[in-house]
Amino acid sequence: MSHELIKLQEPKLREKSRLAFTVNGESHELLFDGYKTLLEVLREDLNLTGTKHGCELGECGACAVLLDGELVLSCLVAGVECGGRAVETIEGMQNGAELHPLQDCFADHGAAQCGYCTPGFLLAAKELLDKKPHATRPEIMEALSGQLCRCTGYLQIFDAVEDAARRMRGEAASMPLLGKVV
């Protein structure tokens, strides 16, 4: 009986869906396979590969993007749910050749090692600082708790976000102590 159910649903999975939405400030209209997640639409149909394919279970945060300004895990969002909405990916964070302060601070603090998790961390931090420019260390830790990193140990990431918050508020930035033992 389960095979019959799969056969009945199979044609719908193969149907194409039309999607009109905004990605990184640019309007897009595309036809894509209706079963695709937002992650797959971004990577496969729009060639925006900064959003990473991680666990596909919503546990690692590598696929995080901003959907209407809210952090979502794009592996858990159906592409068809994004019609008329605004998506921001890591490719949309910088302004022309100028990096976002978070990107600068991640580089300055050595907060990105292999870099696989970095786009998700940056977008999670951006959402936090857009809403709460004076976020405390515990608030930063909570906001980034859905992002997993296997390389950095997180301290450099938290330092980078605190430093970026200061820069974004126009305050003096701290100089990272490169090579410090933690």
C-alpha positions, 0 to 999 in steps of 0.5 A: 500500500505504501508503494501505491501512495508513493506512485499517487504522489509522484506526479505532483513531486515532478510538477514545476513551480513558479516562484517570484521573489527577491534575493539580495535585493534583486527580483527573480522569477523562476520555474523549479521542481516543486519539491525543492527546498529554499536551499536547493533553489538558491544553490541549484537554480540561482547558483548562490553557493554561499549558503551551505548544504549541511545536515539537511535536518535543521541542526547545524545552521550551515544553510541559514539565510534571512527570510524577510529579515528573520533567520531561517534554516533554508533546508527546512523551508519549501521553495514554494513558500517563498513567493513574494518574500525577500531572501538575504544570503551571504552573497548579499551581505557586502556592499559592492566591494566593501565588506560588512563589518561582521565580515571584516571582524570575522577576518580580523579575529580569525573567526573563520577557519575552514569557513563552511559554517561562516555564512550561517554565523554571519547571517545569524549575527547580522539578524541579532545586531540589526535588532539589538545593536547593543547585544551582550555576550550572553545574547550573542551566544544565545543568538548563535546557539543554532550554528555549529562550528567544528574548527574555532571553539567559538570564542573568536566568533563571539569576539568578532561579533562583539567587535562588529557591534562596536564598529556598527555603533561607531565606537572604537573597535578592539584589536584582536590579539592574534596568536593568543592562547585561549 
